[in-house]
Amino acid sequence: MTNKRVVVIGGGPAGHDAATYAARFGADVTLIERDIVGGSAHLRDCVPSKSMIATGAALSFAQRLDGMGLANVETEVDADHLRARIQGIEKRLEQSVTQLLTSQGVVIHRGTGRLLGHHEVCADTADGPVELTADAIVLATGSRPRIPEWASIDNERVLTTRDAYPPDEIPGHLVVVGSGVTGVEFVHMFASLGSKVTLIVSRQQVLPQKDPEAAALLEQNFLDRGVQLLKGARATEITRSGKSVEVFCSDGRTAKGTHALLAIGSEPNSQELGLANTEVVVDESGYIEVDHNLRSSVPNIYAAGDLSGKLPLSSVASMQGRKIAEHIMGLHEGREHRHIDYDKAASAIFTEPEIADVGLAEAEAFATGRKIRVTKVPFSSNAKALINNDPLGFVKIVSDPNTGHVLGGSIVGQHAAELISVVALAVSANLKVQDIHESLFVYPTLSEALSEAAE
């Protein structure tokens, strides 16, 4: 079917992919974005943080050069140059996404989108409201950092993750509240850039949802860098006095620093969407309830990305956008159509060492009593890791002991986020460990550890 009218609210990975693919399939598409095309969480959170982490990694590499036959290599952070670099990347990616959308004929309205009904949308732009009628509506407005009642954010000394970059200055002593994926990335980022860092850990281990071996390696790396860990501490208050802050915990402990940063989750941007004008159902946290086709309780209204309450990953959001476009245009009918299997989504944590995983976790299998085979190969026996003077970490593959099918895996170490793609493909394609083991990898490479772990 062609000439369907599709309105997309939100220009992040889910929104712009839904818009691009629907337009390619023949729809008349309008996209409404109030901030930055490409997504504010994507371009003003994820990309800046990874850019700063890359700079920190370059500093760490420079510090290891004395083990590679070089001496007297001195480096320092240029905050102005770093800020300009981040802004340049952001601008280039926004331009790239905008050009892609316009090349497919997508009409872009800069403003805030809201629902007037099941088929009616209003874009509140600088030039006034623009009312649109649509056969299908895609809601992809993302999320924002969660701010508890006890925290007063001033965007100067008390920060959310969106306020930390590009930095006006590198914090002298940063106190990070939250030891999940985002929190540990910030710890790594600023410790690499020279900040003293204290991490408030509400449980007894960072990354409580990840492989305990991986978490232990990361904790040791933090301690080696001089990071202070306050375990079993739950923050209840943050105060500021001049150029210093103090975080108070429920057990009486405190942490003082020059800056405090909250990394304790996110909330969906669903409040100003005009959902009250529709019969769209949201859960108690504000996420839109969707079925396996990403449809809300109103069949022609879809939700994707963080707003859908599924995995908050850019890769997942992009795939959701594509699947929505296929469903809107009827391409799922009369042919094989794969729904998204969220259990097979690969994820990565850009710390040092990097941590990546996909599929069934070892701890999860043990908790459910499922029989598995686990093979592990350390990078300390890998030629490329030794050449790079960075042998920390391992490759771990989880497989079915009876069939040999790859069920999951985790990688800790240099370039883990890239290497996990091999395991992710094996999990998605239902490959066996033999398929990986008998693949001919380049020597010397880190990927050889995958073949060894698949023996």
Secondary structure, DSSP 8 states (H G I E B T S, - for coil): ----EEEEE--SHHHHHHHHHHHHTT-EEEEEESS-TT-HHIIIIIHHHHHHHHHHHHHHHHHTGGGGT---------HHHHHHHHHHHHHHHHHHHHHHHHHTT-EEEEEEEEESSSSEEEEEETTEEEEEE-SEEEE---EEE---TT----SSSEEEGGGSSS-SS--SEEEEE--SHHHHHHHHHHHHTT-EEEEEESSSSSSTTS-HHHHHHHHHHHHHTT-EEEET--EEEEEEETTEEEEEETTS-EEEESEEEE-S-EEES-TTS-GGGS---B-TTS-B---TT-B-SSTTEEE-GGGGTS---HHHHHHHHHHHHHHHTTTTTTS------GGG--EEE-SSS-EEEEES-HHHHHHHT---EEEEEEGGG-HHHHHTT----EEEEEE-TTT-BEEEEEEESTTHHHHHHHHHHHHHTT-BHHHHHTS---SS-TTHHHHHHT-
